[in-house]
Amino acid sequence: VGGGNASAVVFSNMSKGHTYKAAVRAVNLGLQDPSKDGVGFGGGSWQEDMSSGVLAFMPPTVPTAFKLSPWFDMRVRANWSSPAETGVGSSSVSNLDANGYELQISNDGFNSDIDVFVLSREETGFTSSVLALGVVKFARIRSKNIAGSSPWTNVSKAVVMNLPGKPSNITTSLTGKDNVGFVAVKVQFLAPFDTGLGSISAM
């Protein structure tokens, strides 16, 4: 393959998870010895690749089940699952599995204000530092290895909130019997002024 001053050749459609090594020699038309190197070609000595070879692999696929959620004490929490395909096929070379993740968290939908976090391949969750109350955060993630990166996940968003305050003015009173003959008790209270920016629901 190649000719003249060629110094590189690309081989495509190689099998993922296999290690490949190469040997190269120069040939010309100067030797016509069919008993050695083929009819019509003269070949010099082979030069072998003396390294350990190269493992054929591809970028990993997208992480799955990505979600950003409000978390305690004015934080947000990102969770995801590992990609279905790490890019190395059935290879057992663990350090070339999905080498890690790149997580982006933004205030403005990734226009300019972006925080980037590089995470190891063992991680499937990330909790932010304390953030400004009431801010909407946008997040996305992609997996990476030496071959490149997966596409980004869909964007997930969450509002930064805090725990709500206590209800007040709680009173209980009897209201007679309910429709099956038991004594009915009425509980009244005022909702807390500080809702933590979330909706209050029954526990």
Residue, then its C-alpha position, 0 to 999 in steps of 0.5 A: v500500500g502507499g507509494g513514493n514518500a507515503s509514511a502513513v496508512v489508515f485501516s478502517n473497520m477494525s474490530k473493537g476490543h482487539t489489539y493490532k500490531a504492524a510490520v512494514r517493508a519497502v518494495n519495488l519492481g527491481l527484483q523478479d523472484p516469485s519464490k520469495d516475495g511475490v511475482g513482480f515485486g522485490g521486498g526489503s526486510w520487514q520492520e516490526d512495530m516494537s510497541s505493545g500494539v494499539l487497542a482498537f476502540m471507539p468513543p463510548t455511547v451516551p450515559t443513560a437515565f440522566k436527571l438533575s434534581p433539587w437537593f438538600d441545603m440549596r444544592v442540586r444533584a445529578n444522577w446517571s447510569s453508565p453508557a451501554e457501550t464503552g467503546v472497547g467491545s468485549s476487551s477486558v482492558s478496564n482502564l480504557d473503558a469509559n474513561g470518565y464523564e464531563l458534566q456541565i451545569s449552567n445558569d443560562g442554558f449553556n450560552s455562556d455561564i457554564d461550570v465544567f466538572v470532570l468525573s471518573r468512570e466509577e461515578t454515577g452521581f454528583t452533588s453541587s456546592v451551595l447555590a443561590l436560592g431560587v435559581v434554575k440550573f441546567a445540566r447535561i453530561r457525556s462520557k469520554n475515552i481516549a477515542g473521543s466523547s459521546p454526544w451530550t445527554n438531553v438537558s435536565k433542569a432543577v430549581v435550587m431550593n431549601l427545606p420549608g419552614k415550620p407550619s404555625n398556629i396548629t389547633t385540633s378540635l372535635t367535630g363530632k362523628d364521621n360517617v362510620g361512627f368514629v370521632a372526627v378530629k379537625v386539625q388546622f394550621l397555617a402554611p409556613f411563610d418560607t416554602g423553600l421555593g418548593s411546593i408543600s405536599a403531605m408527608 
